[in-house]
Amino acid sequence: SLCLFVQKYELAHQLLLRFAAFEPTVEFLIQLDQLVHLLESPIFARVRMQLFEPRKHPFLVKCMLGLAMLLPQTNAFNILSGRIQLVHSGLLLDSLHQGEPAATTSAAEQAKMQEHLDNFDRAVLEKERYNSATDKKDVPEESAKDGRPFNPPGR
């Protein structure tokens, strides 16, 4: 898990190849199961997102395939299998779009998209400020300015 977390995918792949030589004990299979569940945790979201770029991270894909090959068909196998199917779909989609010109976005569309992204970033910052103020039982600065309670985005 450490190799995957620090994005040393080739090293992780080489270790998996060595794990394949081990006798699959119950303890070993439990550890593999725990690894798959750890990969599904929020801290590994960045790694999961990199599965969308299999050509850029081929050893990450090989790690996922290697893990699937080592696991018996359990819940962890099913979880991992679902991720691998997504990677497969992404590769198919990528191969369909090869050779096609990239879609271009007009300057006006890019500006509008940036405006939406800026709004999103502001909303996230406001929510973080609200959460930190709520944790400290303080009133956010925004509330104190006009006397109205602060309502975070999405509520």
Disulfide bonds with the S-S distance in Angstrom:
none
